[in-house]
Amino acid sequence: MAAVAALVLPVAVAAQQTVTVVSFGGSYQDSLRKALYTPTAQKLG
């Protein structure tokens, strides 16, 4: 049981972290948001 907890707990902690993205802005950032960030955020919640 402890081995399972050791495998599951780091994943639970990692799932609560924030990802910060730095971009050049403008149309480049808009494209990234539309193609990558928004769909990913919707899938991950």
C-alpha positions in Angstrom: 0.0 0.0 0.0 2.8 2.4 0.8 4.4 1.8 -2.6 1.1 2.8 -4.3 0.9 6.0 -2.2 4.5 6.8 -3.2 3.6 6.6 -6.9 0.2 8.4 -6.6 1.1 11.3 -4.3 3.7 13.0 -6.5 1.3 13.0 -9.4 -1.4 14.6 -7.3 1.0 17.3 -6.2 2.2 17.9 -9.8 -1.4 18.3 -11.0 -1.9 21.3 -8.7 1.0 23.3 -10.1 0.7 26.3 -12.4 2.3 26.5 -15.8 3.5 30.0 -16.8 4.1 30.7 -20.5 6.0 33.7 -21.8 5.3 34.8 -25.4 6.2 37.5 -27.9 2.6 38.6 -27.9 0.4 39.8 -30.7 -0.9 37.4 -33.4 1.8 34.9 -32.4 0.4 34.7 -28.9 -3.2 34.6 -30.2 -2.4 31.7 -32.4 -0.8 29.8 -29.5 -3.7 30.5 -27.3 -6.2 29.2 -29.9 -4.2 26.2 -31.0 -2.7 25.0 -27.7 -3.5 26.8 -24.5 -7.3 26.9 -24.6 -7.8 23.3 -25.7 -5.4 22.1 -23.1 -7.0 24.1 -20.3 -10.4 22.8 -21.3 -9.2 19.2 -21.3 -7.3 19.5 -18.0 -9.9 21.6 -16.2 
